[in-house]
Amino acid sequence: MLVFEKDTKIVELEIEKDFLQDKVKELKGQNVYLQDQVEELGIENTETLLVIYCARASRKMIVALALSWIFFFAFVFFMY
């Protein structure tokens, strides 16, 4: 009787070990996928920040150009 219980327990543990190994393989696959997704999101985030920065810089340049022309014409107008 004792030998039968030990064999049963060994088989149960082997089944559980196989199940856990399959689960680990599945989780490793998900981990790789998620790491790739995080990397892609980081690249997209960097690109988006660069676009925003360029848009702000462009707006600042346009405002600076407009103000410089306003001051130029005001200067010319008041000089005459």
ABEGO torsion letter per residue (X at the ends): XAAAAAAAAAAAAAAAAAAAAAAAAAAAAAAAAAAAAAAAAAAAAAAAAAAAAAAAAAAAAAAAAAAAAAAAAAAAAAAX
